[in-house]
Amino acid sequence: MFFVVIGVLGVPLPLTLVRIPDSWDTGDMADDALTAQQIQIQVDPHQGTGVYSNLMMISHRQEEFILDFLFLQPQRSPQGQAVATLRSRVITSPEHAKRILRALQENVRRYEESFGPIAEATDLPKVTH
């Protein structure tokens, strides 16, 4: 079971969390299986502005996933190397990483239904780690 946050940028908090049962993946979810809950999200002014990231690296071990959000600068170093700056690091459990994946998949699906297919970037370096 996981939660999807329903909201739009610019809409004041609180947002609505919709509880999605595990059966959602198999397509046999009944219409009444969704239950909405309100949660008040408090955001301090510094974090509320967010950070821009155009590259992400993911690493993991048995107990956790580490999501590094980076800014890949357009200019290169004097040695000709690409330069990326770590903007934010999120460390989370494997179970929550899977919920994040499902929520992203659902949001990308809804985005593409509204605005058309998202073209994948081809100009970013292929980094494995």
Backbone as a printed PyTorch tensor [residue, N CA C, xyz], in Angstrom:
tensor([[[  0.8380,  -1.1560,   0.0000],
         [  0.0000,   0.0000,   0.0000],
         [  0.8900,   1.2280,   0.0000]],

        [[  0.5060,   2.2640,  -0.7520],
         [  1.2710,   3.4940,  -0.7780],
         [  0.3270,   4.6680,  -0.9340]],

        [[  0.8710,   5.8630,  -0.8430],
         [  0.0750,   7.0700,  -0.9060],
         [  0.5060,   7.9060,  -2.0950]],

        [[ -0.4410,   8.5570,  -2.7190],
         [ -0.1660,   9.5000,  -3.7850],
         [ -0.6390,  10.8600,  -3.2910]],

        [[  0.2130,  11.8550,  -3.3840],
         [ -0.1830,  13.2020,  -2.9930],
         [ -0.8570,  13.8450,  -4.1850]],

        [[ -2.0550,  14.3440,  -3.9500],
         [ -2.7970,  15.0070,  -5.0090],
         [ -2.7630,  16.4900,  -4.7320]],

        [[ -2.2050,  17.2310,  -5.6320],
         [ -2.1190,  18.6710,  -5.4760],
         [ -1.4920,  19.2680,  -6.7160]],

        [[ -1.5100,  20.5640,  -6.7920],
         [ -0.9550,  21.2800,  -7.9340],
         [ -0.0520,  22.3670,  -7.3780]],

        [[  1.0630,  22.6220,  -8.0680],
         [  1.9410,  23.6940,  -7.6180],
         [  1.1450,  24.9840,  -7.5320]],

        [[  1.3750,  25.7220,  -6.5010],
         [  0.6740,  26.9800,  -6.3090],
         [ -0.5970,  26.8430,  -5.4950]],

        [[ -1.0240,  25.6100,  -5.2200],
         [ -2.2150,  25.3980,  -4.4040],
         [ -1.7820,  25.3540,  -2.9530]],

        [[ -2.4300,  26.1060,  -2.0690],
         [ -2.0090,  26.1050,  -0.6720],
         [ -2.1670,  24.7350,  -0.0220]],

        [[ -1.3250,  24.4630,   0.9630],
         [ -1.4090,  23.2300,   1.7350],
         [ -2.5790,  23.3550,   2.6900]],

        [[ -3.2020,  22.3560,   3.2230],
         [ -2.8300,  20.9470,   3.1320],
         [ -3.2420,  20.3130,   1.7960]],

        [[ -2.5780,  19.2430,   1.4810],
         [ -2.8690,  18.4650,   0.2910],
         [ -3.6450,  17.2220,   0.6800]],

        [[ -4.1740,  16.5310,  -0.2950],
         [ -4.8940,  15.2920,  -0.0370],
         [ -3.9930,  14.1150,  -0.3740]],

        [[ -3.8940,  13.1730,   0.5500],
         [ -3.1850,  11.9270,   0.3000],
         [ -4.2260,  10.8710,  -0.0270]],

        [[ -3.9980,  10.1310,  -1.0930],
         [ -4.9130,   9.0590,  -1.4530],
         [ -4.2090,   7.7400,  -1.2130]],

        [[ -4.8160,   6.8900,  -0.4150],
         [ -4.2500,   5.5920,  -0.0580],
         [ -4.5370,   4.6140,  -1.1920]],

        [[ -3.4860,   4.0070,  -1.7350],
         [ -3.6030,   3.0760,  -2.8460],
         [ -3.2570,   1.6820,  -2.3390]],

        [[ -4.1940,   0.7310,  -2.4030],
         [ -3.8880,  -0.6210,  -1.9350],
         [ -2.9360,  -1.3460,  -2.8880]],

        [[ -2.2890,  -2.3940,  -2.3930],
         [ -1.3670,  -3.1710,  -3.2150],
         [ -2.0450,  -3.7420,  -4.4530]],

        [[ -3.3360,  -3.9960,  -4.3970],
         [ -4.0360,  -4.5780,  -5.5340],
         [ -4.0820,  -3.6240,  -6.7190]],

        [[ -3.7050,  -2.3420,  -6.5180],
         [ -3.6950,  -1.3590,  -7.5960],
         [ -2.8430,  -1.8270,  -8.7610]],

        [[ -1.7290,  -2.4910,  -8.4590],
         [ -0.8300,  -2.9480,  -9.5080],
         [ -1.4780,  -3.9780, -10.4250]],

        [[ -2.3970,  -4.7670,  -9.9080],
         [ -2.9750,  -5.8290, -10.7160],
         [ -4.2220,  -5.3870, -11.4560]],

        [[ -4.6660,  -4.1760, -11.2080],
         [ -5.8140,  -3.6520, -11.9320],
         [ -7.1490,  -4.1080, -11.3940]],

        [[ -7.1980,  -4.8110, -10.2590],
         [ -8.4790,  -5.3050,  -9.7440],
         [ -8.9840,  -4.4550,  -8.5800]],

        [[ -8.5850,  -3.1800,  -8.5460],
         [ -8.9850,  -2.3030,  -7.4650],
         [-10.4110,  -1.8070,  -7.7060]],

        [[-11.2380,  -1.9180,  -6.7020],
         [-12.6060,  -1.4210,  -6.7970],
         [-12.5890,   0.0960,  -6.6850]],

        [[-13.6230,   0.7670,  -7.2380],
         [-13.6930,   2.2250,  -7.1970],
         [-13.6920,   2.7670,  -5.7790]],

        [[-14.2810,   2.0340,  -4.8470],
         [-14.3650,   2.5220,  -3.4800],
         [-13.1370,   2.1650,  -2.6400]],

        [[-12.0850,   1.6030,  -3.2790],
         [-10.9020,   1.1980,  -2.5400],
         [-10.0270,   2.3910,  -2.1540]],

        [[-10.2210,   3.5300,  -2.8120],
         [ -9.4390,   4.7100,  -2.4850],
         [-10.0160,   5.3870,  -1.2560]],

        [[ -9.1600,   5.7310,  -0.3250],
         [ -9.6000,   6.4880,   0.8340],
         [ -8.7330,   7.7250,   0.9500]],

        [[ -9.3550,   8.8910,   1.0010],
         [ -8.6180,  10.1460,   1.0690],
         [ -8.4380,  10.5530,   2.5210]],

        [[ -7.2640,  11.0710,   2.8230],
         [ -6.9500,  11.5720,   4.1510],
         [ -6.3160,  12.9410,   3.9940]],

        [[ -6.5990,  13.8340,   4.9140],
         [ -5.9560,  15.1440,   4.9160],
         [ -4.7220,  15.0720,   5.8120]],

        [[ -3.6640,  15.7120,   5.3980],
         [ -2.4660,  15.8120,   6.2190],
         [ -1.9470,  17.2340,   6.0610]],

        [[ -1.5910,  17.8470,   7.1580],
         [ -1.0360,  19.1910,   7.1100],
         [  0.4640,  19.0700,   6.9490]],

        [[  0.9830,  19.6590,   5.8920],
         [  2.4170,  19.6150,   5.6170],
         [  2.9960,  20.9760,   5.9640]],

        [[  3.9460,  20.9930,   6.8810],
         [  4.5810,  22.2390,   7.2740],
         [  5.8920,  22.3810,   6.5150]],

        [[  6.0770,  23.5270,   5.8880],
         [  7.2700,  23.7770,   5.0910],
         [  7.9320,  25.0520,   5.5800]],

        [[  9.2110,  24.9550,   5.9510],
         [  9.9100,  26.1770,   6.3410],
         [ 10.2850,  26.9440,   5.0660]],

        [[ 10.4510,  28.2600,   5.1540],
         [ 10.6920,  29.0770,   3.9590],
         [ 11.9070,  28.6430,   3.1450]],

        [[ 12.9560,  28.1770,   3.8030],
         [ 14.1530,  27.7640,   3.0650],
         [ 13.8780,  26.5340,   2.2010]],

        [[ 13.2440,  25.5180,   2.7740],
         [ 12.9640,  24.3010,   2.0150],
         [ 11.8310,  24.4910,   1.0200]],

        [[ 10.9260,  25.4000,   1.3030],
         [  9.7710,  25.6110,   0.4400],
         [ 10.1200,  26.1270,  -0.9440]],

        [[ 11.2920,  26.7220,  -1.0850],
         [ 11.6810,  27.2270,  -2.3990],
         [ 12.1620,  26.1010,  -3.3100]],

        [[ 12.5460,  24.9790,  -2.7390],
         [ 13.0020,  23.8420,  -3.5310],
         [ 14.3810,  24.0690,  -4.1290]],

        [[ 14.8750,  23.0540,  -4.8170],
         [ 16.1520,  23.1480,  -5.5250],
         [ 15.9460,  22.5890,  -6.9240]],

        [[ 16.7210,  23.0940,  -7.8700],
         [ 16.6490,  22.6000,  -9.2390],
         [ 17.6570,  21.4770,  -9.4150]],

        [[ 17.2290,  20.4170, -10.0720],
         [ 18.0980,  19.2830, -10.3540],
         [ 17.8330,  18.8140, -11.7770]],

        [[ 18.8970,  18.5710, -12.5310],
         [ 18.7340,  18.0470, -13.8830],
         [ 19.4440,  16.7090, -14.0730]],

        [[ 19.8730,  16.1320, -12.9620],
         [ 20.5410,  14.8290, -12.9940],
         [ 20.3460,  14.1670, -11.6430]],

        [[ 20.1740,  12.8600, -11.6400],
         [ 20.0130,  12.1450, -10.3830],
         [ 20.8350,  10.8630, -10.4260]],

        [[ 21.4610,  10.5590,  -9.3110],
         [ 22.1800,   9.2990,  -9.1740],
         [ 21.5490,   8.5310,  -8.0240]],

        [[ 21.4250,   7.2350,  -8.2030],
         [ 20.8110,   6.3820,  -7.1880],
         [ 21.8050,   5.2910,  -6.8150]],

        [[ 21.9610,   5.1030,  -5.5170],
         [ 22.7570,   3.9770,  -5.0310],
         [ 21.9570,   3.3110,  -3.9170]],

        [[ 22.3380,   2.1130,  -3.5760],
         [ 21.5830,   1.4030,  -2.5450],
         [ 22.4640,   0.3680,  -1.8630]],

        [[ 21.9850,  -0.0170,  -0.7190],
         [ 22.4940,  -1.1740,   0.0070],
         [ 21.2660,  -1.8500,   0.5970]],

        [[ 21.4310,  -2.8950,   1.3250],
         [ 20.2880,  -3.6740,   1.7890],
         [ 19.2880,  -2.8430,   2.5850]],

        [[ 19.7730,  -1.9240,   3.4080],
         [ 18.9030,  -1.1930,   4.3290],
         [ 18.3310,   0.0940,   3.7720]],

        [[ 18.8930,   0.6450,   2.6680],
         [ 18.4720,   1.9700,   2.2400],
         [ 18.7940,   2.2430,   0.7800]],

        [[ 18.0680,   3.2150,   0.2380],
         [ 18.3450,   3.7810,  -1.0720],
         [ 18.8160,   5.2120,  -0.8520]],

        [[ 19.7930,   5.6360,  -1.6370],
         [ 20.2990,   7.0030,  -1.5580],
         [ 20.0420,   7.6580,  -2.9050]],

        [[ 19.2540,   8.7400,  -2.8710],
         [ 18.9050,   9.4800,  -4.0760],
         [ 19.6640,  10.8020,  -4.0360]],

        [[ 20.6280,  10.9690,  -4.9330],
         [ 21.4020,  12.2030,  -5.0140],
         [ 20.8790,  13.0280,  -6.1790]],

        [[ 20.3860,  14.2260,  -5.8710],
         [ 19.8760,  15.1470,  -6.8770],
         [ 20.9750,  16.1520,  -7.1790]],

        [[ 21.3720,  16.2260,  -8.4480],
         [ 22.5240,  17.0150,  -8.8550],
         [ 22.1250,  18.0860,  -9.8660]],

        [[ 22.9400,  19.1210,  -9.9620],
         [ 22.8100,  20.1120, -11.0240],
         [ 24.0240,  19.9590, -11.9180]],

        [[ 23.7870,  19.5180, -13.1570],
         [ 24.8590,  19.3610, -14.1400],
         [ 25.0440,  20.7010, -14.8310]],

        [[ 26.1920,  21.3270, -14.5930],
         [ 26.4480,  22.6540, -15.1230],
         [ 26.7310,  22.5890, -16.6220]],

        [[ 26.2900,  23.6040, -17.3690],
         [ 26.5210,  23.5760, -18.8140],
         [ 28.0000,  23.7490, -19.1800]],

        [[ 28.7430,  24.4930, -18.3770],
         [ 30.1660,  24.6760, -18.6680],
         [ 30.9600,  23.5110, -18.0980]],

        [[ 32.1010,  23.2670, -18.7080],
         [ 32.9750,  22.1870, -18.2600],
         [ 34.1340,  22.7570, -17.4490]],

        [[ 34.7980,  21.8800, -16.7040],
         [ 35.9730,  22.3010, -15.9350],
         [ 37.1130,  22.6380, -16.9000]],

        [[ 38.1640,  23.2950, -16.4230],
         [ 39.3120,  23.5910, -17.3000],
         [ 39.9190,  22.3340, -17.9210]],

        [[ 39.7190,  21.1760, -17.2650],
         [ 40.2450,  19.9160, -17.8050],
         [ 39.2710,  19.2750, -18.7960]],

        [[ 38.1280,  19.9070, -19.0220],
         [ 37.1630,  19.3830, -19.9930],
         [ 36.1430,  18.4140, -19.4150]],

        [[ 36.1280,  18.2520, -18.0970],
         [ 35.1840,  17.3320, -17.4600],
         [ 33.8500,  18.0140, -17.1940]],

        [[ 32.8020,  17.2120, -17.2330],
         [ 31.4950,  17.7050, -16.8210],
         [ 31.5250,  17.9590, -15.3180]],

        [[ 30.8390,  19.0100, -14.8710],
         [ 30.8240,  19.3720, -13.4520],
         [ 29.3860,  19.3050, -12.9550]],

        [[ 29.1740,  18.5210, -11.9080],
         [ 27.8520,  18.4210, -11.2910],
         [ 27.9790,  18.7490,  -9.8120]],

        [[ 26.9760,  19.4660,  -9.2930],
         [ 26.9540,  19.8560,  -7.8920],
         [ 25.8120,  19.1410,  -7.1950]],

        [[ 26.1060,  18.5220,  -6.0570],
         [ 25.0550,  17.8740,  -5.2740],
         [ 24.1450,  18.9490,  -4.7080]],

        [[ 22.8470,  18.8740,  -5.0210],
         [ 21.8750,  19.8630,  -4.5420],
         [ 21.0910,  19.3420,  -3.3500]],

        [[ 20.8230,  18.0260,  -3.3410],
         [ 20.0600,  17.4410,  -2.2370],
         [ 20.2930,  15.9390,  -2.2300]],

        [[ 20.2730,  15.3590,  -1.0420],
         [ 20.4110,  13.9090,  -0.8870],
         [ 19.2430,  13.4180,  -0.0460]],

        [[ 18.5610,  12.4000,  -0.5580],
         [ 17.4530,  11.7790,   0.1650],
         [ 17.8440,  10.3380,   0.4360]],

        [[ 17.7890,   9.9390,   1.6980],
         [ 18.0860,   8.5650,   2.0960],
         [ 16.7790,   7.9740,   2.5980]],

        [[ 16.3810,   6.8460,   2.0300],
         [ 15.0810,   6.2760,   2.3650],
         [ 15.1430,   4.7550,   2.3840]],

        [[ 14.1230,   4.1420,   2.9390],
         [ 14.0660,   2.6810,   3.0250],
         [ 13.7180,   2.0770,   1.6550]],

        [[ 14.0470,   0.8200,   1.4350],
         [ 13.6700,   0.1660,   0.1830],
         [ 12.1510,   0.1780,  -0.0450]],

        [[ 11.3900,   0.0160,   1.0250],
         [  9.9260,   0.0120,   0.8880],
         [  9.4230,   1.3750,   0.4140]],

        [[  9.9620,   2.4420,   0.9720],
         [  9.5250,   3.7780,   0.5590],
         [ 10.0310,   4.1010,  -0.8410]],

        [[ 11.2250,   3.6090,  -1.2040],
         [ 11.7350,   3.8150,  -2.5680],
         [ 10.7640,   3.2190,  -3.5850]],

        [[ 10.1950,   2.0720,  -3.2590],
         [  9.2250,   1.4470,  -4.1670],
         [  7.9510,   2.2800,  -4.2530]],

        [[  7.5120,   2.8660,  -3.1370],
         [  6.3350,   3.7460,  -3.1610],
         [  6.6220,   4.9980,  -3.9850]],

        [[  7.8410,   5.5350,  -3.8720],
         [  8.2260,   6.6990,  -4.6730],
         [  8.1560,   6.3390,  -6.1560]],

        [[  8.6900,   5.1770,  -6.5220],
         [  8.6590,   4.7270,  -7.9090],
         [  7.2230,   4.6480,  -8.4310]],

        [[  6.3420,   4.0280,  -7.6700],
         [  4.9460,   3.9110,  -8.0930],
         [  4.2810,   5.2710,  -8.2310]],

        [[  4.5330,   6.1680,  -7.2900],
         [  3.9390,   7.5060,  -7.3570],
         [  4.4630,   8.2720,  -8.5690]],

        [[  5.7640,   8.1470,  -8.8670],
         [  6.3170,   8.7960, -10.0560],
         [  5.7060,   8.2260, -11.3330]],

        [[  5.5760,   6.9000, -11.4020],
         [  4.9690,   6.2810, -12.5800],
         [  3.5520,   6.7900, -12.8030]],

        [[  2.7700,   6.8810, -11.7380],
         [  1.3920,   7.3560, -11.8470],
         [  1.3520,   8.8150, -12.2680]],

        [[  2.2290,   9.6400, -11.7090],
         [  2.2430,  11.0570, -12.0690],
         [  2.7300,  11.2850, -13.4960]],

        [[  3.7210,  10.5280, -13.9540],
         [  4.1730,  10.6370, -15.3410],
         [  3.0500,  10.2040, -16.2830]],

        [[  2.3310,   9.1420, -15.9440],
         [  1.2090,   8.6950, -16.7690],
         [  0.1710,   9.8020, -16.9040]],

        [[ -0.2000,  10.4150, -15.7730],
         [ -1.2020,  11.4840, -15.8010],
         [ -0.6880,  12.7130, -16.5420]],

        [[  0.5850,  13.0430, -16.3790],
         [  1.1820,  14.1730, -17.0950],
         [  1.0930,  13.9420, -18.6060]],

        [[  1.4970,  12.7390, -19.0450],
         [  1.4940,  12.4450, -20.4830],
         [  0.0860,  12.3920, -21.0430]],

        [[ -0.8840,  11.9890, -20.2480],
         [ -2.2770,  12.0440, -20.7040],
         [ -2.7090,  13.4820, -20.9600]],

        [[ -2.2330,  14.3940, -20.1380],
         [ -2.6170,  15.8060, -20.2630],
         [ -1.7990,  16.5590, -21.3050]],

        [[ -0.4960,  16.3050, -21.3600],
         [  0.3930,  17.1450, -22.1630],
         [  1.1160,  16.4160, -23.2930]],

        [[  0.9410,  15.1170, -23.4180],
         [  1.6260,  14.3520, -24.4530],
         [  2.8790,  13.6850, -23.9130]],

        [[  3.4760,  12.8280, -24.7300],
         [  4.6530,  12.0550, -24.2900],
         [  5.8340,  12.9540, -23.9250]],

        [[  6.5730,  12.5180, -22.9420],
         [  7.7950,  13.2030, -22.5140],
         [  8.9510,  12.5780, -23.2840]],

        [[  9.6960,  13.4170, -24.0030],
         [ 10.8830,  12.9320, -24.7090],
         [ 12.0080,  12.7760, -23.6960]],

        [[ 12.7140,  11.6700, -23.7710],
         [ 13.8300,  11.4530, -22.8530],
         [ 15.0440,  12.2480, -23.3140]],

        [[ 15.7700,  12.8180, -22.3620],
         [ 16.9690,  13.5890, -22.6730],
         [ 18.0280,  12.6830, -23.2610]],

        [[ 18.7070,  13.1880, -24.2680],
         [ 19.7710,  12.4080, -24.8980],
         [ 21.1360,  13.0600, -24.7110]],

        [[ 21.1540,  14.2500, -24.0990],
         [ 22.4170,  14.9860, -23.9830],
         [ 23.0900,  14.8450, -22.6320]],

        [[ 22.5180,  14.0220, -21.7340],
         [ 23.1020,  13.8560, -20.4060],
         [ 24.1060,  12.7080, -20.4110]],

        [[ 25.1550,  12.8260, -19.5980],
         [ 26.1480,  11.7370, -19.5590],
         [ 25.5390,  10.4770, -18.9720]],

        [[ 25.9770,   9.3560, -19.4780],
         [ 25.5380,   8.0650, -18.9530],
         [ 26.4460,   7.7330, -17.7650]],

        [[ 25.8950,   7.8310, -16.5650],
         [ 26.6650,   7.5800, -15.3510],
         [ 26.0750,   6.3680, -14.6640]],

        [[ 26.8650,   5.3700, -14.4000],
         [ 26.4080,   4.2290, -13.6100],
         [ 27.2020,   4.2070, -12.3350]],

        [[ 26.5180,   3.7020, -11.2710],
         [ 27.1800,   3.8200,  -9.9800],
         [ 26.6220,   2.8100,  -9.0350]]])
